[in-house]
Every structure is written in C-alpha cells, then in structure tokens.
Amino acid sequence: MTPVVHRVVARTRETDDVVTLCLEPVDGPRMDFLPGQFNMLSAFGVGEVAISLSGAPRDVGPLRHSVRDVGAVSRALCQIEVGGVVGVRGPFGTDWRVTPREETRSVDHRDTVVVAGGIGLAPLRGAVCELVATLPEGGGRVFVLVGAREPSQIVFGEDLAAWARAGATVLVSVDRPSSLWHGHVGLVTTLLADAGFNPANTRALLCGPEIMMRFTARALVDMGVNPLAVLVSLERNMQCGLGWCGHCQLGSLLLCRDGPVVPYAGIVSGLMNERER
C-alpha cells in the first residue's frame, strides 16, 4: 500500500490531452510487470489513480505510463515536468497473456487481432510489442486495428508505423476526418471484415470505450471467433488495487484483482451492459 517514489526522466505529449511519462525508481530496481497490468500513480498532494503500463516487459529502461487528462489527479500527473516525482504502487491485475510462459517458452501461432479505441491503445501497446517481436520466431500473424475520433487523437503514430514495417497489419480509422486525412473513415468495427485474419484460429485483445468493445466483441463472435479467445480490458473505479475496498466491483468480479483483462465469454458479456454506479 506504500507508494514507491519514482522520478520522471522523460515525458512525451502524444495528443493535446495525453502525456506519456517515463519513470525510474529513486531507489531500487525497476519493477517487473506483464502487458495489460496497471499501477496506482500518486500525484503527491492531489491523489492517486489507476494507470495502465504502456511499455513492454522486454523494454530496457524506465516504466512508461500514458495518462489522459480527464480529472484532477490525471491533470496533475500530465503537468509534472522532467525531474518531478510521483508515487507508484503495483503492478496490479491480470494481463493480456501474450508473453511466453516459463514452463513452455513456446510462441502462439494463432492470428491475434488487437482492437483499440483512442487511448485504449496504451494498455495494448506492450502486448503488441511482444507479439511483433515473436513474428521472426514463427509467431502468428498480428493485426492492429485502431479507431480514433479524429486524426489528432491517434496515439503512438511512430509505433504504428514501426509495427507495420515489422510485419503486422496496421489499419486506422477515424470518425471525423480532417482535410489532410486520406485514410479510412468510420467505426473501428468496419475494419474487421477486410483485415484478413482467420476467425477460426484467432484470439482478440480489445481496449477502449466499453460500447466499442461490446460491439467489436459481438462482431468477432459473429465472424466465428471463439468468445473464450476474446479478451477485454474493463475499467471501473479502482482505488486500492488489491480488491479490499470494493469500489471496482462489477457483478462477482473485483476488477483490480480479477481484471482488468477478462474473457468476454460468460458473465462478462452481460456485465458490460452495466453502468458504473
């Protein structure tokens, strides 16, 4: 429960309201984590908020957290300059299950469809980095489908280009195009039909607004993807990270402990229609 002090060693403005902070512990080694997990970040004197790690375990260097300015704590974090300090607790929660397990060390040969809406690409970034790294080892094909409200809201543009060069299929769509946009226009779900993956041999990783994940998951299942192979990242009011306070409860799940990454199949498909109270 005690935050570990980390120093901001670099910061990148991704969009007008998203900042990526690179953090190094003031004292001690960098934590180990899995793609999809989150930390509780403290803006000292303001509060604490759950932020997913946007780096990959194989990355050498500081921890990456991409923060969107949507409230008092996240705004304070976005305003911290290089040299400032934040508190870090974690890592917490479940992961995307893309890193080879120690007992087998084998790569997954299935197609993997990653669907992100807006800042939802941040919790998925580490997973995509891991998946793309396995392509030369015979890992399955990787499809990265990204949706944003408008071109200026697309995050990690350099990463998207690098993943495409490495062999991933990268498709981006926006809802409201600018005069300079020459790409796809429409909901991210419209990218599914022409992406080229094999539904019978596909797993899917979804993160973004819940309405987007709900319709995307349904579309994937309708295409023939096994609902057990569809993972979604759910967000509720996470305050302790340990399942003690109950603020993140969704049905029988405590998302800071049982999530945030959970299979779409079963109770989750129904619970995604429940509003946060």
C-alpha positions as CSV (number, residue, x, y, z in Angstrom):
1,M,0.0,0.0,0.0
2,T,3.0,2.3,0.3
3,P,3.9,4.1,-2.9
4,V,7.5,3.9,-4.2
5,V,8.8,7.2,-5.3
6,H,9.7,7.4,-9.0
7,R,11.3,10.3,-10.9
8,V,10.0,11.5,-14.3
9,V,13.0,11.1,-16.6
10,A,11.2,11.9,-19.8
11,R,7.8,13.0,-21.0
12,T,6.1,12.9,-24.4
13,R,2.9,14.7,-25.4
14,E,1.0,12.2,-27.5
15,T,-2.0,14.4,-28.2
16,D,-3.5,17.6,-26.7
17,D,-4.7,15.7,-23.7
18,V,-2.4,12.6,-23.4
19,V,1.1,12.6,-22.0
20,T,3.4,9.6,-21.6
21,L,5.6,9.7,-18.5
22,C,8.8,7.7,-18.3
23,L,9.5,6.8,-14.7
24,E,12.5,5.4,-12.9
25,P,12.6,4.5,-9.2
26,V,14.5,6.9,-7.0
27,D,15.9,3.9,-5.0
28,G,15.8,0.2,-6.1
29,P,15.3,-1.8,-9.3
30,R,12.6,-1.3,-11.9
31,M,9.5,-3.5,-11.2
32,D,8.6,-6.5,-13.3
33,F,5.2,-6.5,-15.0
34,L,3.1,-8.1,-17.7
35,P,1.3,-6.3,-20.6
36,G,-2.1,-5.2,-19.5
37,Q,-1.4,-4.7,-15.9
38,F,-1.7,-1.3,-14.2
39,N,-0.2,0.7,-11.4
40,M,-1.6,3.2,-9.0
41,L,0.1,6.5,-9.6
42,S,0.2,9.2,-7.0
43,A,0.3,12.9,-7.7
44,F,1.5,14.0,-4.3
45,G,-0.8,16.3,-2.6
46,V,-3.6,15.6,-5.1
47,G,-4.5,11.9,-5.1
48,E,-4.0,8.5,-6.7
49,V,-5.3,7.0,-9.9
50,A,-5.1,3.7,-11.8
51,I,-3.0,4.0,-14.9
52,S,-2.1,1.0,-17.2
53,L,1.5,0.4,-18.1
54,S,2.1,1.3,-21.8
55,G,5.6,-0.2,-22.0
56,A,6.6,-3.8,-22.8
57,P,8.4,-6.1,-20.4
58,R,11.2,-6.6,-22.9
59,D,11.9,-2.8,-23.0
60,V,15.1,-1.7,-21.3
61,G,14.8,1.5,-19.3
62,P,12.1,3.4,-17.4
63,L,8.5,2.4,-16.9
64,R,6.0,4.0,-19.4
65,H,2.6,5.3,-18.4
66,S,0.4,7.2,-20.8
67,V,-2.0,9.4,-19.0
68,R,-5.1,11.2,-20.3
69,D,-6.1,14.5,-18.7
70,V,-9.7,13.7,-17.5
71,G,-9.7,14.7,-13.8
72,A,-7.8,16.4,-11.0
73,V,-5.2,13.6,-10.4
74,S,-4.6,12.8,-14.1
75,R,-4.3,16.5,-14.8
76,A,-1.7,16.9,-12.1
77,L,0.2,13.9,-13.5
78,C,0.1,15.3,-17.0
79,Q,1.6,18.6,-15.7
80,I,4.6,17.0,-14.0
81,E,7.8,18.0,-15.7
82,V,11.0,16.0,-16.1
83,G,12.7,15.8,-12.7
84,G,9.4,15.7,-10.8
85,V,8.4,12.8,-8.7
86,V,5.3,10.6,-8.5
87,G,4.3,7.6,-6.3
88,V,3.9,4.2,-7.8
89,R,2.1,1.1,-6.4
90,G,1.8,-2.1,-8.2
91,P,1.8,-3.8,-10.6
92,F,-1.8,-5.0,-10.2
93,G,-4.3,-7.1,-12.1
94,T,-4.4,-9.6,-15.0
95,D,-2.6,-9.4,-18.3
96,W,-3.1,-10.0,-22.0
97,R,-1.5,-13.5,-21.9
98,V,0.9,-12.8,-24.8
99,T,4.2,-13.4,-23.1
100,P,5.5,-17.0,-23.5
101,R,5.1,-18.8,-20.2
102,E,8.2,-20.1,-18.5
103,E,7.0,-23.7,-18.5
104,T,6.8,-23.8,-22.3
105,R,8.5,-20.7,-23.7
106,S,6.6,-21.5,-26.9
107,V,5.1,-18.8,-29.1
108,D,1.4,-18.7,-30.0
109,H,0.8,-19.5,-33.7
110,R,-2.8,-18.1,-33.8
111,D,-3.7,-14.9,-35.5
112,T,-4.0,-12.1,-33.0
113,V,-6.4,-9.2,-33.6
114,V,-5.8,-6.1,-31.4
115,V,-8.6,-3.6,-31.5
116,A,-8.1,-0.2,-29.7
117,G,-10.2,2.8,-29.4
118,G,-8.4,6.1,-28.7
119,I,-6.2,6.0,-25.5
120,G,-7.2,2.3,-25.3
121,L,-4.1,1.6,-27.4
122,A,-1.9,2.5,-24.3
123,P,-2.7,-0.7,-22.3
124,L,-2.3,-2.7,-25.5
125,R,1.0,-1.2,-26.6
126,G,3.1,-3.6,-24.6
127,A,1.2,-6.6,-25.9
128,V,1.6,-5.5,-29.5
129,C,5.4,-5.0,-28.9
130,E,5.6,-8.5,-27.5
131,L,3.6,-10.0,-30.4
132,V,5.5,-8.2,-33.1
133,A,8.8,-9.4,-31.5
134,T,7.7,-13.0,-32.0
135,L,7.0,-12.7,-35.7
136,P,10.6,-13.7,-36.7
137,E,10.2,-16.7,-34.4
138,G,7.2,-18.0,-36.2
139,G,4.6,-16.4,-34.1
140,G,1.1,-16.0,-35.5
141,R,0.1,-13.0,-37.7
142,V,-0.7,-9.7,-35.9
143,F,-3.5,-7.3,-36.8
144,V,-3.7,-3.9,-35.1
145,L,-6.9,-2.1,-35.7
146,V,-7.1,1.4,-34.3
147,G,-10.1,3.8,-34.1
148,A,-10.0,7.5,-33.1
149,R,-12.4,10.4,-33.0
150,E,-10.2,12.4,-35.4
151,P,-6.6,12.2,-36.7
152,S,-5.2,14.5,-34.0
153,Q,-6.3,11.9,-31.4
154,I,-4.3,9.0,-32.8
155,V,-1.6,8.0,-30.3
156,F,1.7,6.2,-30.9
157,G,1.9,7.1,-34.6
158,E,5.6,6.1,-34.7
159,D,4.9,2.8,-33.1
160,L,2.1,2.1,-35.6
161,A,4.5,2.7,-38.5
162,A,7.2,0.5,-36.9
163,W,4.8,-2.4,-36.3
164,A,3.7,-2.2,-39.9
165,R,7.3,-2.3,-41.1
166,A,7.9,-5.3,-38.8
167,G,5.2,-7.3,-40.5
168,A,2.0,-6.5,-38.6
169,T,-1.2,-5.5,-40.5
170,V,-2.0,-2.0,-39.1
171,L,-5.3,-0.3,-40.0
172,V,-6.5,3.0,-38.7
173,S,-9.9,4.6,-38.9
174,V,-11.3,8.0,-37.7
175,D,-14.8,9.2,-37.1
176,R,-14.3,12.8,-38.2
177,P,-11.6,13.2,-40.9
178,S,-9.6,16.4,-41.4
179,S,-8.9,17.8,-44.8
180,L,-5.5,16.1,-44.7
181,W,-6.8,12.7,-43.8
182,H,-6.7,10.2,-46.6
183,G,-7.3,7.0,-44.6
184,H,-10.4,5.0,-43.6
185,V,-13.4,6.8,-42.1
186,G,-15.9,5.1,-39.9
187,L,-16.1,3.0,-36.7
188,V,-13.3,0.7,-35.9
189,T,-15.6,-2.3,-36.3
190,T,-15.8,-1.6,-40.0
191,L,-12.1,-2.6,-40.3
192,L,-12.8,-6.2,-39.2
193,A,-14.2,-7.7,-42.4
194,D,-11.3,-6.7,-44.6
195,A,-8.4,-7.2,-42.1
196,G,-7.6,-10.7,-43.3
197,F,-7.4,-12.8,-40.2
198,N,-8.7,-16.4,-39.8
199,P,-11.6,-16.3,-37.3
200,A,-11.4,-20.0,-36.6
201,N,-7.8,-19.5,-35.5
202,T,-7.9,-16.1,-33.8
203,R,-7.6,-14.5,-30.4
204,A,-8.6,-10.9,-29.9
205,L,-7.5,-8.2,-27.4
206,L,-9.8,-5.3,-27.0
207,C,-9.4,-2.0,-25.1
208,G,-11.3,1.3,-25.4
209,P,-14.7,2.7,-24.6
210,E,-17.0,-0.1,-23.4
211,I,-19.6,0.5,-26.2
212,M,-16.8,-0.1,-28.7
213,M,-15.6,-3.2,-27.0
214,R,-19.1,-4.6,-26.8
215,F,-19.9,-4.1,-30.5
216,T,-16.4,-5.3,-31.5
217,A,-16.7,-8.5,-29.4
218,R,-20.1,-9.3,-30.8
219,A,-18.9,-8.8,-34.3
220,L,-15.9,-11.0,-33.8
221,V,-18.0,-13.8,-32.3
222,D,-20.5,-13.5,-35.2
223,M,-17.5,-13.9,-37.6
224,G,-16.6,-17.2,-35.9
225,V,-14.0,-16.2,-33.2
226,N,-14.3,-18.3,-30.0
227,P,-15.7,-15.9,-27.3
228,L,-13.3,-17.5,-24.8
229,A,-10.5,-16.2,-27.0
230,V,-11.7,-12.6,-26.9
231,L,-10.2,-10.6,-24.0
232,V,-11.4,-7.2,-23.0
233,S,-9.9,-4.7,-20.6
234,L,-12.6,-3.3,-18.2
235,E,-12.2,-0.1,-16.2
236,R,-14.1,0.8,-13.0
237,N,-13.4,2.9,-10.0
238,M,-10.1,1.3,-8.8
239,Q,-8.9,2.8,-5.5
240,C,-6.9,0.2,-3.6
241,G,-5.6,-2.1,-6.4
242,L,-6.0,-5.1,-4.1
243,G,-9.7,-5.9,-4.0
244,W,-10.2,-4.7,-0.5
245,C,-12.3,-1.6,-0.9
246,G,-14.9,-2.9,-3.4
247,H,-15.2,0.2,-5.4
248,C,-14.2,-1.6,-8.6
249,Q,-16.9,-4.4,-8.2
250,L,-18.7,-5.5,-11.4
251,G,-21.1,-8.3,-10.6
252,S,-19.0,-11.0,-9.0
253,L,-15.7,-9.5,-10.2
254,L,-13.4,-7.2,-8.4
255,L,-11.7,-5.7,-11.4
256,C,-8.5,-4.6,-9.7
257,R,-7.9,-8.2,-8.7
258,D,-9.9,-10.3,-11.3
259,G,-9.3,-7.9,-14.1
260,P,-8.8,-5.6,-15.8
261,V,-8.2,-8.1,-18.6
262,V,-11.0,-10.7,-18.6
263,P,-12.5,-13.1,-21.2
264,Y,-15.6,-11.8,-23.0
265,A,-17.3,-15.1,-22.7
266,G,-19.7,-15.9,-19.9
267,I,-20.9,-13.3,-17.4
268,V,-18.7,-10.5,-18.8
269,S,-20.7,-10.2,-22.0
270,G,-23.7,-9.4,-19.9
271,L,-21.9,-7.3,-17.3
272,M,-20.6,-5.0,-20.0
273,N,-24.1,-3.6,-20.2
274,E,-24.0,-2.4,-16.6
275,R,-23.2,1.2,-15.9
276,E,-20.7,2.2,-13.2
277,R,-22.5,3.4,-10.1
